[in-house]
Amino acid sequence: MPRLVKFSMFIKRKEGINLEEFHKYWSEDHARILLAVPIVKEKIVKYVQYHANTEQMAAMAATGGAVAQWDGIVEFWARSMEDLVAVFTDPVFTSTATPDASKFGDTAASQTFIGYEEVKLDSEA
């Protein structure tokens, strides 16, 4: 199986938006807008949202572990870096999904990571 490129963005919510509003808008409205962009369905293999759970994060912090202060993480999986670039530079994507992200997310405070996955254990397979 060819190795997929994984793009992750670590997201901070926009100032003035509470965590519940952030999760609801991102999960429902933004996902609908993003998935309506034709090139997304053409080039993206997998789209995942991770929503911060404050209770679980507090439980982890209580163990002494460091807990990242992100409100969410989004992942896009593609067959190539060229496919990712094609999505992120597509005129429909940049005129709809990109500006919509700024309605709920602090794009200046968010960070990205790009790489590939090496699965070492997958007991659910």
C-alpha positions as CSV (number, residue, x, y, z in Angstrom):
1,M,0.0,0.0,0.0
2,P,1.5,3.4,-0.9
3,R,2.4,5.7,1.9
4,L,-0.1,8.6,2.3
5,V,0.8,12.2,3.2
6,K,-0.8,13.3,6.4
7,F,-1.5,17.0,7.0
8,S,-2.4,17.9,10.6
9,M,-3.4,21.4,11.8
10,F,-3.5,22.1,15.5
11,I,-6.3,24.6,16.1
12,K,-7.1,27.3,18.6
13,R,-10.6,28.6,18.7
14,K,-11.2,32.3,17.9
15,E,-11.4,34.7,20.8
16,G,-14.9,35.2,22.0
17,I,-16.1,31.7,21.0
18,N,-16.7,29.2,23.8
19,L,-15.6,25.6,23.4
20,E,-19.1,24.2,22.8
21,E,-19.8,26.8,20.0
22,F,-16.4,26.0,18.5
23,H,-17.0,22.3,18.4
24,K,-20.6,22.6,17.1
25,Y,-19.6,25.0,14.3
26,W,-16.5,23.1,13.2
27,S,-18.3,19.7,13.3
28,E,-21.4,20.7,11.5
29,D,-21.2,24.0,9.5
30,H,-17.5,24.0,8.5
31,A,-17.4,20.3,7.7
32,R,-20.5,20.8,5.4
33,I,-18.8,23.7,3.6
34,L,-15.5,21.9,3.3
35,L,-17.0,18.7,2.0
36,A,-19.0,20.7,-0.6
37,V,-15.7,21.7,-2.4
38,P,-15.4,19.2,-5.3
39,I,-11.6,18.9,-5.2
40,V,-11.7,17.9,-1.5
41,K,-13.7,14.7,-2.4
42,E,-11.4,14.2,-5.4
43,K,-8.0,14.5,-3.7
44,I,-8.5,13.9,0.0
45,V,-8.5,10.3,1.0
46,K,-9.4,10.8,4.7
47,Y,-10.7,13.8,6.7
48,V,-10.7,13.6,10.5
49,Q,-11.5,16.1,13.3
50,Y,-10.3,15.6,16.8
51,H,-12.3,17.6,19.4
52,A,-10.7,18.5,22.7
53,N,-12.3,16.9,25.7
54,T,-11.6,19.1,28.7
55,E,-12.5,16.3,31.2
56,Q,-10.1,13.8,29.6
57,M,-7.4,16.5,29.3
58,A,-7.8,17.3,33.0
59,A,-7.5,13.6,33.9
60,M,-4.3,13.3,31.8
61,A,-2.9,16.5,33.4
62,A,-3.6,15.0,36.9
63,T,-1.2,12.1,36.0
64,G,1.6,14.7,35.7
65,G,1.6,14.5,31.9
66,A,1.9,17.7,29.8
67,V,-1.4,18.4,27.9
68,A,-1.3,20.5,24.8
69,Q,-3.7,23.5,24.8
70,W,-5.3,23.0,21.4
71,D,-9.0,23.1,21.0
72,G,-8.9,20.6,18.1
73,I,-6.8,18.9,15.5
74,V,-7.8,18.4,11.9
75,E,-6.2,15.8,9.6
76,F,-6.2,15.5,5.9
77,W,-4.8,12.4,4.2
78,A,-3.8,12.6,0.6
79,R,-2.0,10.4,-1.9
80,S,0.7,13.0,-2.5
81,M,1.9,16.5,-1.5
82,E,0.8,17.7,-4.9
83,D,-2.7,16.6,-4.1
84,L,-2.7,18.6,-0.8
85,V,-1.3,21.7,-2.6
86,A,-4.0,21.3,-5.3
87,V,-6.7,21.3,-2.6
88,F,-5.3,24.2,-0.5
89,T,-4.8,26.4,-3.7
90,D,-8.0,25.5,-5.4
91,P,-10.1,28.7,-6.1
92,V,-13.3,27.2,-4.7
93,F,-11.5,26.0,-1.5
94,T,-9.8,29.4,-1.0
95,S,-13.0,31.3,-1.5
96,T,-15.2,29.1,0.8
97,A,-13.5,26.8,3.2
98,T,-10.5,29.0,4.0
99,P,-12.4,32.1,5.0
100,D,-15.0,30.0,6.8
101,A,-12.2,28.6,9.1
102,S,-11.6,32.1,10.4
103,K,-15.2,32.3,11.7
104,F,-14.4,29.8,14.5
105,G,-10.6,29.3,14.5
106,D,-7.7,31.6,15.3
107,T,-5.7,30.9,12.1
108,A,-2.7,32.9,13.3
109,A,-2.3,30.8,16.4
110,S,-2.9,27.5,14.7
111,Q,0.0,25.3,13.6
112,T,0.5,22.6,11.0
113,F,2.5,19.4,10.7
114,I,3.0,17.3,7.6
115,G,4.4,13.8,7.4
116,Y,3.6,10.2,7.1
117,E,2.3,7.6,9.5
118,E,4.1,4.4,10.7
119,V,1.7,2.2,12.5
120,K,3.5,0.0,15.1
121,L,0.4,-1.5,16.8
122,D,-3.2,-1.6,15.6
123,S,-5.2,-4.0,17.7
124,E,-8.5,-3.0,16.1
125,A,-7.5,-4.3,12.7
